[in-house]
Amino acid sequence: MYIGEILEQNYFEIDASTTIELGLDKLNETHASQLAVVKKHEYLGLVTEDDLLSVSDVSKPISSLAVTLGFLYLYEYQHVYDALQYMTAHQLQILPILNKENTYLGVLTSQNLIKALNSTLGNQTPGAIIVLELGKNDVSFSHIAHIFESENVRILNAAVRDISDTTKIEMTIKVDKQNISTLVSSLWRFDYVVKATFNDGSQDSDIKERYDILMNYLNL
């Protein structure tokens, strides 16, 4: 999903000629701690609540402040994952967005970003979540996908992260079904370590106990 699809326009920005008092009013209105400062369609930077509160004469224009963080913006054609990384790194509530001509278009809010990620990751579709633990050199996504396909289970999304201080990774997979007991059994048969499952309709959350039950069954 592109950032340009989920912009907020004419809401979280303030003209450089506006007074600091009105800027504070707008922060209260939007329940935000940052505003994008613009001059016509030119993006000048971000102003924070602390910036505005530090001024004693609130009748002064926003332009009288040393507006900072002018380098913090992305372009409308970039992906929402870029926005997630940028907003997390800089602890932003809003992220100014420009077009390729560097014209200010609007902002991406943290709320809209969360909604977009929820849609992109398929979280709106009911289904179970499976967490696998794998060696960094043992990852074969094609083989894992083949196991899922053989059980008629469709992968909605997958994410990978390193496990600190180990040579292993954790792969989290969202699928389109909740009854995944046969899929988990198949993964175990191929020696995959299933660390946890969620939203699978099972009252038993102890994955180790279910593994022991399966082993006992296979040994009959």
Secondary structure, DSSP 8 states (H G I E B T S, - for coil): -BGGGG-B-SSSEEETTSBHHHHHHHHHHHT-SEEEEEETTEEEEEEEHHHHHT-S-TTSBGGGS--B-TT--EETTSBHHHHHHHHHHHT-SEEEEE-TT--EEEEEEHHHHHHHHHHHTTTTS---EEEEEEETT---HHHHHHHHHHTT--EEEEEEEE-TTSSEEEEEEEES-S--HHHHHHHHHTT-EEEEEESSS-S---HHHHHHHHHHHHT-
